[in-house]
Amino acid sequence: MTGLAEAALRFLTAEWQGAADAAHDLGHIARVRQLAGHIAQGFSGVDLEALDIAAILHDLVNLPKDAPDRARASRLSAERVAGWLSRQGWPAERIAITAHAIEAHSFSAGIAPRIPEAMILQDADRLEALGAIGLARMFAVSGALGRALFDPVDPLARNRALDDGAFALDHLETKLFRLAATMQTEEGRAMAAERVEFLRAFRGRLLDEIAQGLPPAG
C-alpha cells in the first residue's frame, strides 16, 4: 500500500466517523479495491495508483439510498477527492483520472466511463451489488429503510407493479439482474454472470420456501 493510499484511508475514516451503513463500510472499500486490482490485470497502461485511490474514496460522500439527491453522491465525492488530492500535490492529469473514475462508478448518476480506470472501478463496485455479498447488502439496506422482505401475496409481482421501495426482493428485478448487462470489462461480465446466477438460484429457493408456508388452496 502506498503512502497516499494510507492517507486516503485515514481521510475516509475521518469523514465517515459516526456514520453507520452496513452496505458501505470499510469492508466494502476493501473488496472493491481487491476487485478493481483483479480486473485491472487484464489491461495495460492503467494508472494503478489512481485507480486504487478512486476505489478507496469512491463513496466518500455517501448519501442515504432514499435521499432525494442520491444521484449526486458520486459527483460530490469526486469534487471532494479532487480537492484533497490537489492538497497532496498530485498533478492535475492524475486527479482528473481519479475524479472521473469516482463520478462514473455510480449506477444512479448515469455517467458513462470514458477511461479504463473508470470502467474498472464501475465494474468492481457493481460486482459488490451481486452474488452473496450483494444479497447481504441489499437486505441490510432494505432493513435500514424499513422495507419488507417481499410481498407475501405476490412475491414475483405478477399482478402488481414492481416496487423496491416497499419490498426488498423486488430490487432483484428492478436493478440487480440488469447490472450484468452494464459491465464494461470482459472479466467483469464473466464475474457478474456467475453472481447473477447465484441470485436467481437464491430467489428460486426463497420462492419454494414461501410456497411451503402457504395454506392449501381452496
N, C-alpha and C positions, 0 to 999 in steps of 0.2 A: 504494500500500500504506500502510495506516495505521500509526502508531507502535505500536499494540497488536499488529497483525499481525506486525510486525518482531520485537517482543519475544516473541511466541508462537513464531515460527520459531527464535529463539535458545534458548528454553526447550526446544522439541522436540529440537533438535540436541544440546543438553547432555544431555538424558535418554536419547537414543539413542546416545550416544557409545560406540564399541566394539561396537555391535550390528551384525550382518551379516544382512540379509534382503533379497534381491533383489526380492521382491514387495511389500515395504513399506519403501520408501526415500523420499528427498525428491522423486524424480521422480513417484512415486505421489501424494504430497501435492500437488504442483503440478498434476497432471492432475485430481485430484478437485476442487481449488479452481476450476479452469477450467470443468469440467463443471457444478459447482454454480452458478457465476455465470451460465453459459449457460441452465440450466434455470430459474433464478430470474427471468429476463426475462419469463417467462410468468405471473408472479404480481405482485400488488400488496400492499403492506403488509408485505413481508418485511423483517426486520431483517438487512440485508445484512452488516453488520459481525459480528454474532453468528454468522451462517451461515459467514462466512469464517474466523472463529476456530475454529469447530467443525470445518471442513474441514481446517485446519492441524493440529489436535490430536486428531483422531478416533482415531488409532492411537497415542496417547501411551504407553499400556500395551499392548505388542504381544507377546502370549504365543505360543509356537510352535503351529502348527496341530495338532500331536498332543498338546498339553498337556491334562491331564485337566480343568483349569478354564478352558479356552479360551473357553467361553461367557460367562465373567465379565469378559473383557478390556474390553469397551465400557463396562460399569458402572464398572470400576476407573478407566478413562480419564476418564469423566465426573466421578467423585469428585475425582480429582487436578486436573482442569481447573477445576472449581468452586472448589476451594481456592486455586488460582493466581489466578483472576480476582478472587476476593474480596480477595486481597492487592494486586491492581492498583487496587482501589477501584471495581470495577464494581458497578452496582446489582443487587440480588437477582433482579429480574424478568428481566433480560437474562442473568444467569448461568443461570437456570432454562431459558431458551430454548436456550442453548448446550449445557448439560449433557444435556437431553433429546434434542437432535439427535444428540449423540455416542452416548448409550447405545442409541438406537433404530437406529443405522446398521447394526449387526451382524446378519448372517443367523443366526448361531448363537445369539445372545441371544434372538431371537424376540419383541422388544418392538415393538408397533405404534406407528408415529409418530402423534402427536396434533396436530402443528402443521406449517405449511408448511415451516419451516426443516428439520424432521426428515425430512419427505417428500423434500425436495430433496436433502439430504445422503445419504439412504439410496439414492436412485436414482443419484446421482453415483458413489457407492462401488461399487454393483453393476454399473454400466456398465464399470468398470475390470476386472471379472472376465470381461467378454465381449469379442468381437472379437479382433483380432490381439494387442493388449496383454494381454487376459485369457488368451489361449492361452500367450503367453510366460511370464506369471506362473504359470500352472498348472504348466507343465513345470519352471519354476525351483523351485517349492515341492516338487514331487514328487521332483525330483532331490536336493534337500537332505535329504529324508526317506528317500532310498534306495529309492523306489518304481520299479518297472519302467514303461517307456513304455506297454506294452499287453500283453495276454495273446496270445502268438503263435499259440496254437492256436484260441482263441475270442475274438477282439478285441471282438466286439459282445455278448458274454455271452449268447449264445443258449441255451447249455446249462450255464450256471453262474450263480451269484448275482453281481450287480454288487459290486465291491469296490474303491473308490477308495483304500483304504488299501494296496492291493497294486499297482494299475495306474492310471497317470495318466489314460489315455483314458476309463476308467470315470467319471471326475469330470464329464465332459460330461453323462452321463445322470443321475447321482446329484444334481447340483446345477445346473450352469451352464445347461442347456437350460430349467430350471424358473424361472430368475431373471426372464425376460421377463414372466411372469405375475404377478410380485410388484411390478412397478413402480407407483409411486404417482402419477406425473405423466404428462400426455399426451406431452410431449417425451421423457421417459424411456422410455415404452413404444415410441415410434417408433424411437428410437436402439437400444433393446435388440433389437427385432425384426430390424433390419438386422445387428446384430452377431451374433446367434444364427444368422442365415442364413450368415454367413461361417464360423462354427464348424462348421455342418453340411456346408458345402462342403469345408472342410479335412478333416473326418473321412472324407468320401467319397473324396477324393483319397488320403488315407492308406491306406484300405482297399484301393483299387486297387493301390497300390504294394506293400502287403503281399501281395496275391494274386499279383502278378507275380513275387514272390520265393519263392513256394511251389513245391515239387516237383510234377510232374504227378501227377494222381490215378491210383491203381492201380499 
